[in-house]
């Protein structure tokens, strides 16, 4: 293993590649970007979170920065509070296995852009300033989400997975005036794994159906990722979840959206039918936010992760805001959205491929795909638009020896299109070896 460093932050297995020495070093490097000399600090409920947070806080104070410690708090709450202080750090590996941990950096209310990451990595750890001090901090995030979402009448199930949303989610739905039932609501105690997208969520599905609830919401350990269960106990696709959020934003009068290029065409079509405009970004939260700032977008996100972003409120994927947004959506609109989204199927897989050959494969793919494509979009791998309902996106993985293949088409065609395109990518890879 080796430490993963990207605009999403630093991630690794605690005690192996993510050591306290590395945590101190990265906190010292980040200190160079903290112009306000103040920084919010939060963590999720991973076993190693407390000791890493302590090391990071000490390193920041050693660099002359005052630390405002939120303790265990969701990533979106930390992003929201970081706006007050000018910077923030969250100790989290999001949905990764429990032995992992990481450090996510916030400047000016958002994650790092690539140029800022490179600037940080090229610097030396900040030293030599008068020591900073640590202060306990509290968050008004729940009240602010509730004020934005408004009241609702849904009955919901909550599965915080023993993560940072424990307590926060319950307070939010109480504030929204909704009936709710909760499981896995005790920090560090959970009947499922950290990633709700990879889990069957049997306990949440049972909670929803046995209590005749309208919806169920499962969050990952830092609450930036949301999975929704319908009244029948079925998991919604991430693209359908994002569509529900976008639909509510459209009901509020929002017209200008940004979505990542791997998001379902259902979102494009839904917004266009209501007179709105959609711009597309590269895959990745920071890329979506960057495009949102460039286009003054009001909302959007990533279909592949159901990552809803409303930049004036929070410039990150916000699982609790998404849950509140969906729970307060008109039921007729919700049913219409889900029916509309069900016309399209997305398949996202990966092909084992040595990282040293990724560039060669991506370079050759346009020639392999152009004959049956109406449009080729380059710049974030290769996206081949087949027709108005169908596309394939091939991207090299930043974290694995793999090439990711994403396909969408009308439900009855998706499987055959995915098989055909995966075989093409495999042939290009074999030729490059």
NUPARO-415553 format. One record per residue (C-alpha): x, y, z; residue number from 0; residue in one letter. Coordinates in steps of 0.25 Angstrom, whole numbers, plus 5000, padded with zeros to 4 digits. Example, Ala and Ser with C-alpha at 12.3 -4.5 7.8 and 13.67 -1.06 7.14 Angstrom:
<recs>
5049 4982 5031 0 A $
5055 4996 5029 1 S $
</recs>
This chain:
<recs>
5000 5000 5000 0 X $
5004 5015 4999 1 X $
4998 5028 5003 2 X $
4987 5033 4994 3 X $
4989 5048 4991 4 X $
4979 5056 4983 5 X $
4970 5068 4983 6 X $
4961 5059 4991 7 X $
4971 5059 5002 8 X $
4981 5049 5008 9 X $
4976 5034 5010 10 X $
4983 5022 5015 11 X $
4983 5010 5025 12 X $
4986 5016 5039 13 X $
4999 5011 5045 14 X $
5004 5006 5031 15 X $
5005 5017 5021 16 X $
4996 5028 5029 17 X $
5005 5030 5041 18 X $
5005 5041 5052 19 X $
5018 5046 5046 20 X $
5011 5047 5032 21 X $
4998 5054 5039 22 X $
5007 5064 5045 23 X $
5015 5067 5032 24 X $
5002 5069 5024 25 X $
4996 5078 5035 26 X $
5009 5086 5034 27 X $
5008 5087 5019 28 X $
4994 5091 5019 29 X $
4997 5102 5029 30 X $
5003 5110 5018 31 X $
4990 5111 5011 32 X $
4983 5116 5024 33 X $
4983 5131 5022 34 X $
4973 5134 5033 35 X $
4982 5127 5044 36 X $
4969 5120 5048 37 X $
4964 5106 5045 38 X $
4952 5097 5048 39 X $
4955 5083 5052 40 X $
4946 5071 5051 41 X $
4946 5056 5050 42 X $
4938 5044 5048 43 X $
4936 5032 5057 44 X $
4948 5023 5052 45 X $
4956 5017 5064 46 X $
4968 5024 5059 47 X $
4961 5038 5058 48 X $
4964 5043 5072 49 X $
4979 5041 5072 50 X $
4981 5047 5058 51 X $
4972 5059 5061 52 X $
4981 5061 5073 53 X $
4994 5061 5065 54 X $
4988 5070 5054 55 X $
4983 5080 5064 56 X $
4997 5080 5070 57 X $
5003 5082 5057 58 X $
4994 5094 5053 59 X $
4996 5101 5067 60 X $
5011 5099 5065 61 X $
5010 5106 5052 62 X $
5003 5118 5059 63 X $
4989 5114 5055 64 X $
4977 5115 5065 65 X $
4969 5102 5064 66 X $
4954 5101 5066 67 X $
4951 5087 5070 68 X $
4937 5082 5066 69 X $
4940 5067 5071 70 X $
4932 5057 5064 71 X $
4924 5064 5053 72 X $
4919 5061 5039 73 X $
4928 5066 5027 74 X $
4917 5075 5022 75 X $
4916 5082 5036 76 X $
4931 5084 5036 77 X $
4930 5090 5022 78 X $
4919 5099 5027 79 X $
4927 5103 5040 80 X $
4940 5105 5032 81 X $
4934 5117 5025 82 X $
4934 5125 5038 83 X $
4949 5122 5040 84 X $
4955 5122 5026 85 X $
4960 5108 5026 86 X $
4957 5094 5032 87 X $
4962 5080 5033 88 X $
4954 5067 5034 89 X $
4960 5054 5039 90 X $
4952 5044 5031 91 X $
4953 5033 5020 92 X $
4939 5035 5017 93 X $
4933 5021 5012 94 X $
4946 5014 5012 95 X $
4948 5001 5022 96 X $
4950 5004 5036 97 X $
4965 5002 5036 98 X $
4967 5014 5027 99 X $
4967 5028 5031 100 X $
4970 5041 5024 101 X $
4971 5056 5024 102 X $
4962 5065 5016 103 X $
4966 5080 5014 104 X $
4956 5092 5013 105 X $
4960 5106 5008 106 X $
4950 5117 5006 107 X $
4938 5108 5008 108 X $
4943 5097 4998 109 X $
4952 5086 4996 110 X $
4966 5088 4989 111 X $
4967 5091 4975 112 X $
4979 5084 4967 113 X $
4988 5096 4967 114 X $
4986 5098 4982 115 X $
4990 5084 4985 116 X $
5002 5085 4976 117 X $
5006 5098 4983 118 X $
5004 5091 4997 119 X $
5012 5079 4993 120 X $
5024 5087 4988 121 X $
5025 5095 5001 122 X $
5032 5092 5014 123 X $
5024 5090 5027 124 X $
5020 5104 5033 125 X $
5028 5107 5046 126 X $
5034 5118 5054 127 X $
5021 5126 5058 128 X $
5015 5128 5071 129 X $
5008 5116 5076 130 X $
4993 5116 5073 131 X $
4982 5111 5083 132 X $
4971 5101 5082 133 X $
4956 5104 5085 134 X $
4944 5095 5086 135 X $
4934 5099 5075 136 X $
4920 5096 5072 137 X $
4912 5095 5060 138 X $
4899 5102 5055 139 X $
4898 5093 5043 140 X $
4886 5085 5047 141 X $
4878 5098 5049 142 X $
4883 5103 5036 143 X $
4879 5091 5028 144 X $
4865 5091 5034 145 X $
4863 5105 5031 146 X $
4867 5103 5016 147 X $
4859 5090 5014 148 X $
4846 5095 5021 149 X $
4836 5086 5028 150 X $
4831 5072 5023 151 X $
4821 5061 5026 152 X $
4829 5049 5022 153 X $
4832 5037 5032 154 X $
4846 5033 5030 155 X $
4856 5023 5035 156 X $
4871 5027 5038 157 X $
4883 5019 5038 158 X $
4895 5027 5041 159 X $
4904 5014 5041 160 X $
4911 5018 5055 161 X $
4917 5030 5048 162 X $
4918 5045 5049 163 X $
4903 5047 5046 164 X $
4899 5040 5059 165 X $
4891 5050 5067 166 X $
4892 5060 5055 167 X $
4882 5053 5047 168 X $
4872 5051 5058 169 X $
4872 5065 5062 170 X $
4870 5069 5047 171 X $
4858 5061 5045 172 X $
4852 5065 5059 173 X $
4855 5080 5054 174 X $
4848 5077 5041 175 X $
4835 5072 5049 176 X $
4836 5058 5043 177 X $
4833 5045 5050 178 X $
4846 5036 5049 179 X $
4852 5023 5054 180 X $
4867 5021 5055 181 X $
4877 5009 5055 182 X $
4892 5009 5056 183 X $
4891 5023 5063 184 X $
4901 5020 5074 185 X $
4915 5025 5070 186 X $
4925 5014 5066 187 X $
4914 5003 5067 188 X $
4908 4998 5054 189 X $
4902 4986 5048 190 X $
4907 4989 5034 191 X $
4920 4994 5028 192 X $
4924 5008 5026 193 X $
4920 5009 5011 194 X $
4905 5009 5009 195 X $
4906 5008 4994 196 X $
4913 4994 4995 197 X $
4904 4989 5006 198 X $
4890 4982 5005 199 X $
4885 4991 5016 200 X $
4876 4979 5021 201 X $
4873 4986 5034 202 X $
4869 4999 5028 203 X $
4860 4992 5018 204 X $
4853 4984 5029 205 X $
4852 4997 5038 206 X $
4845 5004 5026 207 X $
4835 4993 5022 208 X $
4832 4988 5036 209 X $
4828 5002 5041 210 X $
4822 5006 5028 211 X $
4831 5018 5026 212 X $
4832 5026 5014 213 X $
4847 5027 5012 214 X $
4860 5021 5018 215 X $
4873 5029 5018 216 X $
4887 5022 5020 217 X $
4899 5031 5022 218 X $
4914 5027 5021 219 X $
4924 5030 5033 220 X $
4925 5045 5030 221 X $
4911 5047 5024 222 X $
4915 5053 5011 223 X $
4909 5041 5004 224 X $
4895 5037 5004 225 X $
4887 5024 5000 226 X $
4872 5025 4999 227 X $
4862 5013 5001 228 X $
4848 5015 4996 229 X $
4835 5011 5004 230 X $
4836 4996 4998 231 X $
4850 4995 5004 232 X $
4857 4996 4990 233 X $
4870 5004 4989 234 X $
4870 5015 4979 235 X $
4881 5017 4969 236 X $
4890 5029 4972 237 X $
4886 5036 4959 238 X $
4871 5035 4963 239 X $
4875 5040 4977 240 X $
4882 5052 4971 241 X $
4870 5055 4961 242 X $
4861 5056 4973 243 X $
4870 5066 4979 244 X $
4871 5074 4966 245 X $
4855 5073 4965 246 X $
4853 5080 4978 247 X $
4864 5090 4974 248 X $
4856 5093 4962 249 X $
4843 5094 4970 250 X $
4850 5105 4978 251 X $
4852 5113 4965 252 X $
4867 5109 4962 253 X $
4870 5108 4947 254 X $
4885 5107 4946 255 X $
4892 5093 4949 256 X $
4905 5086 4948 257 X $
4906 5071 4948 258 X $
4918 5062 4946 259 X $
4920 5056 4932 260 X $
4916 5042 4937 261 X $
4903 5046 4942 262 X $
4890 5041 4936 263 X $
4884 5048 4924 264 X $
4871 5047 4932 265 X $
4876 5060 4940 266 X $
4879 5067 4927 267 X $
4865 5064 4921 268 X $
4858 5067 4934 269 X $
4864 5081 4935 270 X $
4863 5084 4920 271 X $
4848 5081 4921 272 X $
4847 5092 4932 273 X $
4854 5102 4924 274 X $
4867 5101 4932 275 X $
4882 5099 4928 276 X $
4892 5088 4931 277 X $
4907 5090 4930 278 X $
4916 5078 4931 279 X $
4929 5076 4939 280 X $
4940 5066 4940 281 X $
4937 5055 4950 282 X $
4940 5058 4965 283 X $
4934 5067 4975 284 X $
4945 5078 4974 285 X $
4943 5078 4959 286 X $
4928 5080 4960 287 X $
4930 5091 4970 288 X $
4940 5098 4961 289 X $
4930 5098 4950 290 X $
4919 5103 4959 291 X $
4927 5115 4963 292 X $
4931 5117 4948 293 X $
4916 5117 4943 294 X $
4910 5122 4956 295 X $
4902 5110 4957 296 X $
4891 5108 4968 297 X $
4891 5093 4970 298 X $
4896 5080 4964 299 X $
4905 5069 4967 300 X $
4910 5055 4964 301 X $
4901 5044 4959 302 X $
4911 5033 4962 303 X $
4911 5036 4977 304 X $
4898 5043 4978 305 X $
4906 5055 4983 306 X $
4897 5067 4984 307 X $
4903 5080 4985 308 X $
4897 5094 4987 309 X $
4909 5103 4986 310 X $
4903 5115 4993 311 X $
4900 5106 5005 312 X $
4912 5097 5004 313 X $
4922 5094 4994 314 X $
4923 5079 4997 315 X $
4914 5067 4995 316 X $
4904 5068 5006 317 X $
4897 5055 5010 318 X $
4889 5061 5021 319 X $
4884 5073 5012 320 X $
4881 5063 5001 321 X $
4873 5055 5011 322 X $
4865 5067 5016 323 X $
4863 5072 5002 324 X $
4857 5058 4997 325 X $
4849 5056 5010 326 X $
4842 5070 5008 327 X $
4839 5067 4993 328 X $
4825 5066 4988 329 X $
4821 5052 4987 330 X $
4815 5053 4974 331 X $
4828 5060 4968 332 X $
4836 5049 4975 333 X $
4828 5038 4968 334 X $
4829 5045 4955 335 X $
4844 5046 4956 336 X $
4846 5032 4960 337 X $
4837 5027 4948 338 X $
4845 5036 4939 339 X $
4859 5032 4944 340 X $
4855 5017 4942 341 X $
4855 5018 4927 342 X $
4870 5019 4928 343 X $
4880 5009 4934 344 X $
4895 5012 4938 345 X $
4905 5001 4939 346 X $
4919 5005 4945 347 X $
4930 4995 4945 348 X $
4945 4994 4944 349 X $
4955 4986 4936 350 X $
4968 4982 4943 351 X $
4979 4990 4936 352 X $
4993 4993 4940 353 X $
4994 5008 4943 354 X $
5006 5010 4934 355 X $
4998 5007 4922 356 X $
4986 5016 4925 357 X $
4991 5027 4916 358 X $
4993 5018 4904 359 X $
4979 5012 4905 360 X $
4972 5026 4907 361 X $
4980 5031 4895 362 X $
4975 5020 4886 363 X $
4961 5019 4890 364 X $
4955 5031 4881 365 X $
4959 5023 4869 366 X $
4953 5010 4874 367 X $
4940 5017 4878 368 X $
4938 5028 4868 369 X $
4931 5020 4857 370 X $
4918 5018 4865 371 X $
4919 5031 4873 372 X $
4911 5044 4870 373 X $
4921 5052 4879 374 X $
4934 5049 4886 375 X $
4937 5057 4898 376 X $
4952 5057 4903 377 X $
4959 5063 4915 378 X $
4954 5054 4926 379 X $
4957 5040 4919 380 X $
4948 5038 4907 381 X $
4933 5040 4907 382 X $
4926 5034 4894 383 X $
4912 5039 4892 384 X $
4904 5029 4885 385 X $
4891 5035 4884 386 X $
4882 5045 4892 387 X $
4880 5033 4902 388 X $
4893 5026 4902 389 X $
4907 5028 4905 390 X $
4920 5021 4910 391 X $
4931 5028 4919 392 X $
4945 5021 4920 393 X $
4954 5027 4931 394 X $
4967 5023 4937 395 X $
4966 5020 4952 396 X $
4974 5030 4961 397 X $
4975 5020 4972 398 X $
4975 5006 4966 399 X $
4982 4998 4955 400 X $
4968 4999 4947 401 X $
4961 5006 4936 402 X $
4947 5010 4939 403 X $
4936 5008 4929 404 X $
4922 5015 4931 405 X $
4911 5013 4922 406 X $
4896 5018 4921 407 X $
4885 5015 4912 408 X $
4870 5011 4911 409 X $
4868 5000 4922 410 X $
4866 4989 4911 411 X $
4879 4993 4904 412 X $
4889 4996 4915 413 X $
4894 4982 4917 414 X $
4897 4979 4903 415 X $
4904 4993 4901 416 X $
4912 4991 4914 417 X $
4917 4977 4909 418 X $
4921 4983 4895 419 X $
4928 4995 4900 420 X $
4935 4987 4911 421 X $
4940 4977 4901 422 X $
4945 4989 4892 423 X $
4953 4995 4904 424 X $
4959 4981 4907 425 X $
4964 4979 4893 426 X $
4970 4993 4893 427 X $
4977 4990 4906 428 X $
4982 4976 4901 429 X $
4988 4983 4889 430 X $
4995 4993 4898 431 X $
5002 4982 4906 432 X $
</recs>
